[in-house]
C-alpha cells in the first residue's frame, strides 16, 4: 500500500518535473532568440536601444537557464549509463522527461556532427582536386611524346595509338570549343562583369525626322550566354582532363601488353557495360539545359536589378547590385506597403510552414483513418468505397479546385444552400475573412488529398502481419493501444521519407492555393512589388505574383526563390538527420 | 454457442460477454458504413454539381442552386464556337507527346539508377534531390525567354510546352526506380551469363516484366498536361490559340467573363474530365500498384 502511495506521489511529482523541463526548454529558446536577435539588431547600428534591451533581458535569463541546464546534465548523466534498463523502469512522465532532456542535450552534438560533415566534405573536395592536378602533372612528366602532344591537341594520343573514333571525337570537341570561344564566347565573357555598357538610345533619324530608339547591348543575353560559356568552359576542362587520363590509361594498358579498345568495341560497349551512359545521355542533357541552367541563371539574377523597368534590352540595361536585394528583402524598412518586406516575408513564411504542416498531417492521419475504416473486417463493398475515392483522383485537379472555389463564394452553391435552408442569415465569408479563408483552404486540401493517402496507406496496412494484432488482442490491448503501438509506428517508419517530401511539396503547392483563392483575402498592409499579398499566399504564390504585372521585379522573385530553397533545405537536412536516429531507437517489432 | 461453452468451459457470464463484444462490433461496423456513405457523398458532390450545372440553360452566371430549372445542351454547343476545341486539341497533343517521351526518359533514368552502379550514382541522386528543392517557378521566366527566341511561345506554345515537360522529366524517377528495385538482379545475371548485352537484357527481359510500371508512367505522364496551369499560362501568354484547357477555363472564371461563361466552364470541365477519368478508371489497377508499390519505398 505504502509503495503504491509513494509511487503515485512520485508520479505526480514526475509530471511536475516534466512541465518544468518544458518550461526550461522554452526559456532556453527565448534566451537563444534574444541573443541572436540582439546580434542582428546590433549589426544595424540604428537600433542600438533594441540591442541593449535584448542583451539585458538575456543576461537576466541567464542564471535561470544555467541552473536548468545543470539539472539536466545531472539527470542525463544519471540515466545515460544505465540507459535502457533504468529508463524502462521509469514511470510514464519520467520517461517523457528524460526523452525531452535527451533531445535538447543532443542539439549541440547534432550541430557539431553537422559541422564536421560539412568540413569533411570540403576537405574531400579539396583533396580530390589536388589529386587530379598532381595526376595531370605526372602524366605529362612520365608520358611519351604522344601523351605530351595530347595536352595541346586533344585526341592526338588516341589517334596515334589507333583509337580512331575516340581521337576524332576529342579533336572535334576541341575544334568546336576553340571556334566558339573565338567567335562569340570571348565577347560574352568580357561583357559579363558589366552586363552591357550601352543601353537603348534615342537617336535622331534624319530620314524620318524623328527620334527613334536603337537597341544596343542586351543584358539578358549577356547573362544567359555568359553563363552558358562558363558551363562550356567547365565542360571543356573536364573533357581535357578525361583526354589526359585516357592517354595515361592507354600507356598503362599497352605497357602491360594488352590491346586497346577499337572503335567498334567502343560502340559495342555503349550498349553493354557502358549502357548507362547511353541511357542517361538524353535525360541528363534535358535536365542540365532546362533545369540546372535556369536555376543558375535565376540565382544570379537575384544579384542584379532585373525587373520590368530594367529588362536588359528594351527599357534599360541591368547590372550587378551585389547583396542589395537580400538587404531589401530582409530589412525592417517599409517598401511599397506599410509593412517592411522582412515583415511580409516573415508572415508569408509562417503561414507557409503552418499550411505545409496542417496540409501534410491532416491528410496523413485522416487518410490513414479512412483506409483503416475501409480495411476493417466486416466492412462490405470495400471496392466500391475505394473506387469512389479513386475517382476523385482521376478528375484533373484544376477543375475540382476552380469549381470548389466558386462553390464556397459568397453567391455560391454552399451559401445558397445554407441560406435557403434557413440555417444562416447571411452568406458565410469563406474567402473574405482571413481566418475563415485559411481554415477553408486546409479543409478543401483534405478533400483533395485523402484519396492519395488512402491508396498509399492501404497498401502499407495490408503488409502489417496480422499476427501482431492477434497477439496484442490476446494480451488485452484495446483498439487505441493497438493503433498507437503497432499501426502508427509501422506507418511512420515506412512513410517517413514520404512525409518529408510531402511536407516540402506542400510548401511549394502552387496549384491548390492559387486556384482556390489566388491568395485572397488581400493583406492591405503588406508590401509587395506588384499586385498584393494575401493572407493565404504561400511563398511560391507570392513569387509568382511578383513576376506578374508591369513592374515585375524578377530580382525580388529570385531572392524569394533562393530563400524558399534555403528553408526547404534546412528542414530536409534536419529531418533526415533526426529520422535515422529515430529509426535506430524505435524498436517497432 | 454450446460449443463455446464446451471449449471455454465457461459460465454463462462469459458467453454474455462474448455476445456484448459481437454487438459492439456490429455497432461499430454500422457506424463506419454510415461514415463511408457520408464520405462518398461528400467526395462526389462537387462533380455531380458540375455535371448538373453544365446542363443549365436559363442563366449563364453563377447561381445559388444546383438543379437546373431548364435543361439543355446549349452550353455544350456554345463551347464549340469558342476557342475551346483548339485548347482541347492543344492539350491532347501535348499530353500524347508527353506521355510518349516522358515515359522513355523516366524509364531510362530509373532503370539506370536501379541497375547500374557507377561512380557518380550517389552524387547524381543527391544532386537531383537538391535540385528538386528549388521552386519550379524560378525556371519559368528564363525558359519563356529561351522559347521565345526559338519561336515556341504564345500561339505556338504547344511545342514549347512539350519540350519543357519532357526535358526535366528525368527528375521524377523515384516511383519507377522503386519498382525496378523489386525485380531480382538474378534475372539480369542469368541473361548476361548467356551472353546478352545490357541492351538486350533491358529489351527482352526487364521491359516485359515492367508492364505495370510502364502503364503507370504513361498514365501519369498523360494526365500531367491536362492539369498544368502555371507553365501553360506563362508560355502561352496572351495568345488564345496557344492556351491549354486549364488556362482557358481559368480565364472564363475571371471577373469580367464569369457572368457569360460560368455554365460553359462547367460544360468544358465535364468534357475535359470525361476522357481522362475513363482512361484512369480503366487503368486504375496499374495506378494503384504504382502508387502503393513505388511511391513509398522510393
HADDOCK unambig.tbl for C-alpha pairs under 7 A between the chains (distance, minus, plus):
assign (segid A and resid 271 and name CA) (segid B and resid 197 and name CA) 6.55 0.50 0.50
assign (segid A and resid 271 and name CA) (segid B and resid 198 and name CA) 6.21 0.50 0.50
assign (segid A and resid 271 and name CA) (segid B and resid 199 and name CA) 5.32 0.50 0.50
assign (segid A and resid 272 and name CA) (segid B and resid 197 and name CA) 4.79 0.50 0.50
assign (segid A and resid 272 and name CA) (segid B and resid 198 and name CA) 4.58 0.50 0.50
assign (segid A and resid 272 and name CA) (segid B and resid 199 and name CA) 6.16 0.50 0.50
assign (segid A and resid 273 and name CA) (segid B and resid 198 and name CA) 6.70 0.50 0.50
assign (segid A and resid 275 and name CA) (segid B and resid 198 and name CA) 6.57 0.50 0.50
assign (segid A and resid 275 and name CA) (segid B and resid 199 and name CA) 6.93 0.50 0.50
assign (segid A and resid 276 and name CA) (segid B and resid 112 and name CA) 5.61 0.50 0.50
assign (segid A and resid 276 and name CA) (segid B and resid 116 and name CA) 6.77 0.50 0.50
assign (segid A and resid 279 and name CA) (segid B and resid 108 and name CA) 5.42 0.50 0.50
assign (segid A and resid 279 and name CA) (segid B and resid 109 and name CA) 6.94 0.50 0.50
assign (segid A and resid 279 and name CA) (segid B and resid 112 and name CA) 6.92 0.50 0.50
assign (segid A and resid 280 and name CA) (segid B and resid 108 and name CA) 6.67 0.50 0.50
assign (segid A and resid 280 and name CA) (segid B and resid 109 and name CA) 6.08 0.50 0.50
assign (segid A and resid 283 and name CA) (segid B and resid 105 and name CA) 5.76 0.50 0.50
assign (segid A and resid 283 and name CA) (segid B and resid 109 and name CA) 6.82 0.50 0.50
assign (segid A and resid 283 and name CA) (segid B and resid 167 and name CA) 6.94 0.50 0.50
assign (segid A and resid 283 and name CA) (segid B and resid 170 and name CA) 5.42 0.50 0.50
assign (segid A and resid 286 and name CA) (segid B and resid 167 and name CA) 4.36 0.50 0.50
assign (segid A and resid 286 and name CA) (segid B and resid 168 and name CA) 5.74 0.50 0.50
assign (segid A and resid 287 and name CA) (segid B and resid 167 and name CA) 6.05 0.50 0.50
assign (segid A and resid 287 and name CA) (segid B and resid 168 and name CA) 4.76 0.50 0.50
assign (segid A and resid 287 and name CA) (segid B and resid 170 and name CA) 6.91 0.50 0.50
assign (segid A and resid 290 and name CA) (segid B and resid 167 and name CA) 6.27 0.50 0.50
assign (segid A and resid 290 and name CA) (segid B and resid 168 and name CA) 6.26 0.50 0.50
assign (segid A and resid 291 and name CA) (segid B and resid 139 and name CA) 6.75 0.50 0.50
assign (segid A and resid 291 and name CA) (segid B and resid 168 and name CA) 6.40 0.50 0.50
assign (segid A and resid 294 and name CA) (segid B and resid 139 and name CA) 5.00 0.50 0.50
assign (segid A and resid 294 and name CA) (segid B and resid 142 and name CA) 6.11 0.50 0.50
assign (segid A and resid 295 and name CA) (segid B and resid 138 and name CA) 6.70 0.50 0.50
assign (segid A and resid 295 and name CA) (segid B and resid 139 and name CA) 5.90 0.50 0.50
assign (segid A and resid 298 and name CA) (segid B and resid 138 and name CA) 6.49 0.50 0.50
assign (segid A and resid 373 and name CA) (segid B and resid 32 and name CA) 6.60 0.50 0.50
assign (segid A and resid 378 and name CA) (segid B and resid 29 and name CA) 6.69 0.50 0.50
assign (segid A and resid 379 and name CA) (segid B and resid 29 and name CA) 6.45 0.50 0.50
assign (segid A and resid 385 and name CA) (segid B and resid 40 and name CA) 6.95 0.50 0.50
assign (segid A and resid 388 and name CA) (segid B and resid 40 and name CA) 6.36 0.50 0.50
assign (segid A and resid 394 and name CA) (segid B and resid 276 and name CA) 6.69 0.50 0.50
assign (segid A and resid 394 and name CA) (segid B and resid 277 and name CA) 4.92 0.50 0.50
assign (segid A and resid 394 and name CA) (segid B and resid 280 and name CA) 5.83 0.50 0.50
assign (segid A and resid 395 and name CA) (segid B and resid 273 and name CA) 5.28 0.50 0.50
assign (segid A and resid 395 and name CA) (segid B and resid 276 and name CA) 6.84 0.50 0.50
assign (segid A and resid 395 and name CA) (segid B and resid 277 and name CA) 5.66 0.50 0.50
assign (segid A and resid 396 and name CA) (segid B and resid 226 and name CA) 6.71 0.50 0.50
assign (segid A and resid 396 and name CA) (segid B and resid 227 and name CA) 5.50 0.50 0.50
assign (segid A and resid 396 and name CA) (segid B and resid 273 and name CA) 6.36 0.50 0.50
assign (segid A and resid 397 and name CA) (segid B and resid 227 and name CA) 6.27 0.50 0.50
assign (segid A and resid 398 and name CA) (segid B and resid 227 and name CA) 5.83 0.50 0.50
assign (segid A and resid 398 and name CA) (segid B and resid 246 and name CA) 6.67 0.50 0.50
assign (segid A and resid 399 and name CA) (segid B and resid 269 and name CA) 6.03 0.50 0.50
assign (segid A and resid 404 and name CA) (segid B and resid 46 and name CA) 6.72 0.50 0.50
assign (segid A and resid 411 and name CA) (segid B and resid 63 and name CA) 6.67 0.50 0.50
assign (segid A and resid 411 and name CA) (segid B and resid 64 and name CA) 6.03 0.50 0.50
assign (segid A and resid 412 and name CA) (segid B and resid 62 and name CA) 6.82 0.50 0.50
assign (segid A and resid 412 and name CA) (segid B and resid 63 and name CA) 6.33 0.50 0.50
assign (segid A and resid 412 and name CA) (segid B and resid 64 and name CA) 5.18 0.50 0.50
assign (segid A and resid 413 and name CA) (segid B and resid 63 and name CA) 6.84 0.50 0.50
assign (segid A and resid 413 and name CA) (segid B and resid 64 and name CA) 4.42 0.50 0.50
assign (segid A and resid 413 and name CA) (segid B and resid 65 and name CA) 5.69 0.50 0.50
assign (segid A and resid 413 and name CA) (segid B and resid 66 and name CA) 6.81 0.50 0.50
assign (segid A and resid 416 and name CA) (segid B and resid 64 and name CA) 4.21 0.50 0.50
assign (segid A and resid 416 and name CA) (segid B and resid 65 and name CA) 6.22 0.50 0.50
assign (segid A and resid 417 and name CA) (segid B and resid 64 and name CA) 6.75 0.50 0.50
assign (segid A and resid 417 and name CA) (segid B and resid 65 and name CA) 6.69 0.50 0.50
assign (segid A and resid 455 and name CA) (segid B and resid 288 and name CA) 6.74 0.50 0.50
assign (segid A and resid 455 and name CA) (segid B and resid 292 and name CA) 6.49 0.50 0.50
assign (segid A and resid 456 and name CA) (segid B and resid 291 and name CA) 6.34 0.50 0.50
assign (segid A and resid 456 and name CA) (segid B and resid 292 and name CA) 4.84 0.50 0.50
assign (segid A and resid 459 and name CA) (segid B and resid 292 and name CA) 5.13 0.50 0.50
assign (segid A and resid 495 and name CA) (segid B and resid 296 and name CA) 6.09 0.50 0.50
assign (segid A and resid 498 and name CA) (segid B and resid 296 and name CA) 6.08 0.50 0.50
assign (segid A and resid 508 and name CA) (segid B and resid 135 and name CA) 6.55 0.50 0.50
assign (segid A and resid 558 and name CA) (segid B and resid 138 and name CA) 6.82 0.50 0.50
assign (segid A and resid 561 and name CA) (segid B and resid 134 and name CA) 6.97 0.50 0.50
assign (segid A and resid 561 and name CA) (segid B and resid 135 and name CA) 6.33 0.50 0.50
assign (segid A and resid 561 and name CA) (segid B and resid 138 and name CA) 6.60 0.50 0.50
assign (segid A and resid 565 and name CA) (segid B and resid 133 and name CA) 5.66 0.50 0.50
assign (segid A and resid 565 and name CA) (segid B and resid 134 and name CA) 5.09 0.50 0.50
assign (segid A and resid 568 and name CA) (segid B and resid 133 and name CA) 6.35 0.50 0.50
assign (segid A and resid 569 and name CA) (segid B and resid 133 and name CA) 6.70 0.50 0.50
